[in-house]
Structure formats: C-alpha cells, structure tokens
C-alpha cells in the first residue's frame, strides 16, 4: 500500500488501454492522467521546479509564474501548494472553467488574457504579460515551459523509459505536440534506443508548430501559435494534423465505451488512427500517449450546446470518419550530436 506525504509523490503511469475493440486497429494508449494534478504535465512541472531549486532561483518569497492553457497550471498549483510557494498562472479565455477553478482552489492566482497576438492566438500575448510581470518585481520566477530543457528532460528520464520497459518491440509512437516537451524527450530517448522507433507527432489544424497557416483553435492543450523553441524536427519522422471536429468525435467515441479522455487525447487518438489506416501493412506495435482525462472538458467538448455553437449541428455524426487527419507529412531525419539529458 503506497503512503505519501506530498501530492506529486504519486503518479500511476503504467496503465494502458487497448483501443482495438473501439476503433478496430491495434493501439495501446498510455494513460498519464492518474495523479493529483490530473495530467502528464506533472512530470515536467516537478523537473522544472526542482531544477530551479537546485540552481538557487527559488527563494522563500519567490512567486512562481507561468503561461499555461491549463494542465501545467494545475500541476504547478499542486506543487506550489505542497512546497509553500505562491503561484500565478497566466492563461486565456480558452482555458476550461473547471481548470481555472481548480487552480484557484489550490491557492493559485489566475490572470486571463483576452487580447490576441499577431498570429491570431493568445500565446504571444500571454508571454508578453509574463515578461512584464517579471520586469516589475524580481520575486517573480518564470520557469518558461517553452524554453526550459527540464520540460523535455522529464520525459527522457521517465515517460520514454516507462514505454520502453512495457513495449520492448515498439515500432511506432504517437505523441501530441504542444510545447513539444513530451515529443522531444521521448524522441531523443528512442533515438538512443537499441532499435528504431518511428516517431509521429500529432498536431492540431491551425497550429503553426510545423509550419502552415494559423487558424482558429478552441480546444486547449495541443498546438502553438508560434514555432516551439524546444522543437528539433530532425527527431520527428512524420507529422499528422487533426481537425478539431475529428478530435471531438474521437473523444465522444471513447466516452461511448466508458473512457472519458481530454481534448489532447482525442487529437492524438484521431491522428494515430488515421496514420494507421494509411500505413498499417500488419499489426504494428503502436503506442500513443494520452496526456489527461476528460472531467475538465465537461463544459466544452462534452457539452452539446458548446459543440453545436462552434462546430454545427452535425458535429457528432458518427457515420463520418471519427479519426481523421487531413494530411501526413514525412520528416527526414538529419544526423548530428544529441543534447545530453
């Protein structure tokens, strides 16, 4: 029986769901939402906070500040409450109401940005707001998940080895691309592994992470309105971009079978199923990472009025392809020295 004294000491990350009975194709979904922060972001949050502590950046009167669309904000709220730090999360109007309330319940302060940046997103505006806060008071400590190597290092040290242990014959790994911390940590680890693993990044249509035109994105989690500073495309074999309508259909299809997952998971599953439909010559050993669960999306992707207002009355027509990317883009790896974790 595990007994813990800090909330971040528990993280059940060795649970997988076999999706073949739901989607008709073999795919093992690694569930990362079973911890007190409710998402995979707890791993990166711990790594970044403890690294800042080792480097002497955090002092008793420090105020952690971070830009987050939700999950990292909750993870940092959990850690800050446990360690006695103040935490201020800078988010935007797309952040789910339940996520904001959860951060506040944990004692954090939440600032909501309403102004769009030059790419039609909120990220640039959020970052400028954080920079202004840090310039105004030296007690603010910005971990900067977008540039902090601890973001990817957490997954090099934990997430990828967990997958390798359970699936020694792994052939393809599907990873959602947001800040690309999970993507880069896992991709770097499997580049060093004893046999090749195809790395497929899953992104949202409207994101500019891998190029393309910016567009409206209403579901927080994956995608960026700027190129992720952590991204090194030489580690990525292919990119799948998924329409938000297909994300929603994948989420509801999973829910119809009793699995309530978040929007990021719906995107990854949708992209993975499309890739497998196009590329599966046989039963591959394939794993996808599910970043979170679905309770925080009850007022958005699981709320019919919200869906119909944004996507139309036919959004949940399950006769349509429920897992659909619009394009799969190959990426040619280049050689070079790997950063050390």
Buried (B, 14 or more C-beta within 10 A) or exposed (E): EEEEEEBBEEBEBEEBBEBEEBBEBBBBBBBBBBBBBBBBBBBBBBBBBBBBBEEEEBEEEBBBBBBBBBBBBBBBBBBBBBBEBBBBBBBBEBBBEBBBEBBEEBEBBBBBBEEBBEBBBBBBBBBBBBBEBBEEEEEBBBBBBBEBBBBBBBBBBBBBBBBBEEBEEBBBBBBBBBBBBBBBBBBBBBBEEEEEBBBBBBBBBBBBBBEBEBBEBBBBBBBBBBBBEBBBBBBBBBBBBBBBBBBBBBBBBBBEEEBBBBBBBBBBBBBBBBBBBEBBEEEBBBBBBBBBBBBBBBEBBBEEEBBEEBBEEEBBEEEEEBBBBEEBBEBEBEEEEEEEB
